[in-house]
Each structure stands twice: as C-alpha cells, then as structure tokens.
Amino acid sequence: MSDPLTELHHALRGQHVRAVVEDLDDTGPEQLLTLQAHYGQVRSQVPVWQPFGFASSVPLDGAITHLIQVGSDPSDVIALPPANPAAARMGGLSAGESCQYDVSGQKVYLQDGRIIRVDAHQELLVSIGGKTVLDVTKDGVAITGKLTVTETIVAEGDVKGAGISLSTHTHSGVQPGSGSTGKPQ
C-alpha cells in the first residue's frame, strides 16, 4: 500500500525542475531554450514565459532557469525567465526601487521614488517616431528639433547663433549720433 502523502510529495516535486541553459533562440515570437535539467537530459525548444513589456537575452555562461512541468508532465514544460547570478547583477536596492541592467553594467535605475538614473557606457539615444531627437555622448549633447525654454538660459561659456559669438561679436555700420557699440559687456 502506498502512502498518499509520499505520492503527493513526489507529484509536487516533479512539477518543478532547475536547469542549466545551454542555448537560447530569440529570433521568433517567443524565446526558446535548450537546457539540461538532469545530467544527460537535454531539452530543446522550451518556451520562456517573459513578463509583458520586458525582454532580455541572458549571457549563457552560468545561466540557469526553472522549468515548470504542467501537471508533472515532462512533455508539457515552460521555463521561467533565465538568470545568470554571476553576470553583473546590480544589488543593494532599497525597498520599492527597481533597475534594468545589462552584463556590462549599463542601467536604468528607478531610485527612491525621486530619481531616474541612466548610466550608459558610450551613448544615450532618445527616439520619437523612429527619429533620434536626443543624442548624448561623453563629448556632448545633440538635440534635433525645436528647443523651447520657458525660463532663463545660463551659459558658462560662449553661446553662438549661426556661427556668431554672443560674447565677442561687434557691430559695424553704426551711424554717428546713435552712440557707440562694441563688444557686449
């Protein structure tokens, strides 16, 4: 006679398996994994259930995931989004904070309900309708389009418009009696 609790234990235990990710195919409508759940047991074309609005491609060296075998049926499996604990994980977040990051340490960090911090290694691009409107690099910022400022602009260096310096330009052709003009003060 079998023990019902032991049977229940084995049935529940068989629904969840940890697996090592060996390959990842992100070319189709859903991400598919090839993985090894038990030594020598390779599974391929296992779909990953990604949360809506988020996509990632985990570095394979050290990647793991969890398989859910629906109804303990090994022919009906899904994978949770794979993780790679060894690949540049950002830690130290406070309660309520979140961060999206990549393997090289770039991140978008929603910090303390007050700051959105973006760390990019080479370039930050903002596009609207497929057109880049903001391009930030270590060398400067380029804004494409009309810039509207509703408060005062303060510049610590020279400002140029159409190639003419605001701080060093002079006026010519001033008529006598209208006063003199020279460099701006």
C-alpha positions in Angstrom: 0.0 0.0 0.0 1.3 3.4 -0.9 1.4 6.4 1.3 -0.8 9.3 0.0 1.5 12.0 1.4 4.6 10.5 -0.2 2.7 10.3 -3.5 1.6 14.0 -3.2 5.2 15.0 -2.3 6.6 13.3 -5.4 3.8 14.7 -7.6 4.5 18.3 -6.4 8.3 17.8 -6.6 8.0 16.6 -10.1 6.4 19.9 -11.3 9.5 22.0 -10.7 13.0 21.3 -12.0 16.1 23.6 -12.1 18.0 23.5 -15.4 21.2 24.8 -16.9 20.7 26.9 -20.1 22.9 25.7 -22.9 21.5 27.7 -25.8 18.9 30.5 -26.4 17.0 31.3 -29.6 15.5 34.8 -29.5 14.6 35.0 -33.2 10.9 34.1 -33.2 7.8 35.3 -31.5 8.8 33.6 -28.2 12.2 32.9 -26.7 13.2 29.3 -26.8 15.8 27.5 -24.7 17.9 24.4 -25.0 18.8 23.2 -21.5 19.9 20.4 -19.3 17.6 19.6 -16.5 19.3 16.5 -15.2 22.7 15.1 -16.2 22.4 13.9 -19.8 18.8 15.0 -20.1 18.8 17.8 -22.8 15.5 19.6 -23.6 15.2 21.9 -26.6 12.6 24.3 -27.9 11.4 25.1 -24.3 9.4 28.3 -24.4 10.3 31.1 -21.9 7.4 32.9 -20.2 8.6 36.5 -20.2 6.7 39.2 -18.4 4.9 41.5 -20.8 6.9 44.6 -21.7 10.3 43.2 -20.8 12.7 41.3 -22.9 16.3 40.1 -22.2 18.9 37.7 -23.5 20.8 36.2 -20.7 24.6 35.5 -21.1 24.8 31.7 -21.4 27.9 31.1 -19.3 26.4 30.3 -15.9 22.8 30.8 -16.9 20.1 28.8 -15.1 16.3 28.7 -15.1 13.4 26.8 -13.5 11.2 24.5 -15.5 7.5 24.1 -14.7 6.2 20.7 -15.8 2.4 21.3 -16.0 0.6 18.6 -14.2 4.0 16.9 -13.6 4.0 16.1 -17.3 7.6 16.3 -18.7 6.2 16.8 -22.2 4.4 20.0 -21.2 7.1 22.3 -19.9 7.7 26.1 -19.8 10.7 27.9 -18.5 10.8 30.9 -16.2 13.0 33.8 -17.4 16.6 32.6 -17.1 19.0 34.2 -14.7 22.8 34.5 -14.5 23.8 35.3 -11.0 27.4 35.7 -12.0 26.8 38.3 -14.7 26.9 41.9 -13.4 23.9 41.8 -11.2 23.1 45.1 -9.5 22.4 44.7 -5.9 21.9 46.9 -2.9 18.5 48.2 -3.9 16.2 49.7 -1.3 12.6 48.6 -0.8 10.5 49.8 -3.8 13.4 50.5 -6.1 14.0 48.7 -9.4 16.7 48.6 -12.0 17.1 47.3 -15.5 20.7 46.5 -16.3 22.9 44.6 -18.7 26.0 42.4 -18.5 28.4 45.4 -18.9 26.8 47.5 -16.1 24.7 49.9 -18.0 21.4 50.6 -16.2 18.2 52.4 -15.9 17.7 52.8 -12.2 14.4 54.0 -10.6 15.9 55.3 -7.4 14.0 56.1 -4.2 10.8 57.4 -5.9 12.7 60.6 -6.8 15.5 59.9 -9.3 15.6 58.1 -12.6 19.3 57.4 -13.2 20.6 56.3 -16.6 24.1 55.0 -16.9 25.3 54.4 -20.4 28.9 53.4 -21.4 29.1 55.3 -24.8 25.9 56.8 -25.9 22.3 57.5 -24.9 19.8 57.9 -27.7 16.1 59.0 -27.4 14.0 58.5 -30.5 10.4 59.5 -31.3 8.7 58.0 -34.3 11.9 56.3 -35.3 13.8 59.7 -35.4 16.6 60.4 -32.9 15.7 63.6 -31.1 18.4 63.4 -28.3 21.9 62.0 -28.6 24.1 62.2 -25.5 27.8 61.1 -25.6 30.9 61.9 -23.4 31.6 64.7 -26.0 28.3 66.5 -25.8 24.6 66.6 -26.4 22.8 66.9 -29.7 19.2 67.9 -29.8 17.4 67.6 -33.2 14.3 69.7 -33.4 12.9 72.9 -31.9 14.1 73.7 -28.4 11.7 75.7 -26.2 13.0 77.2 -23.0 10.4 78.8 -20.7 12.9 80.1 -18.1 16.4 81.7 -18.3 19.3 80.0 -20.1 22.6 80.3 -18.2 25.7 79.6 -20.1 29.2 79.4 -18.6 30.9 79.6 -21.9 30.3 81.4 -25.2 27.0 81.0 -27.0 26.9 81.0 -30.8 24.0 81.5 -33.2 24.5 80.9 -36.9 28.3 80.9 -36.2 28.3 84.3 -34.5 29.6 84.6 -31.0 27.4 86.2 -28.4 30.3 87.4 -26.3 32.9 88.5 -28.9 30.9 89.9 -31.8 31.0 93.5 -32.8 28.6 95.8 -34.7 29.6 97.7 -37.8 27.9 100.5 -39.8 26.7 102.3 -36.7 25.6 105.8 -37.7 27.1 108.8 -35.8 24.9 110.2 -33.1 23.4 106.8 -32.3 26.1 106.1 -29.7 28.9 103.6 -29.9 28.7 99.9 -29.8 31.3 97.3 -29.3 31.7 94.0 -27.6 28.8 93.1 -25.3 29.6 93.6 -21.6 
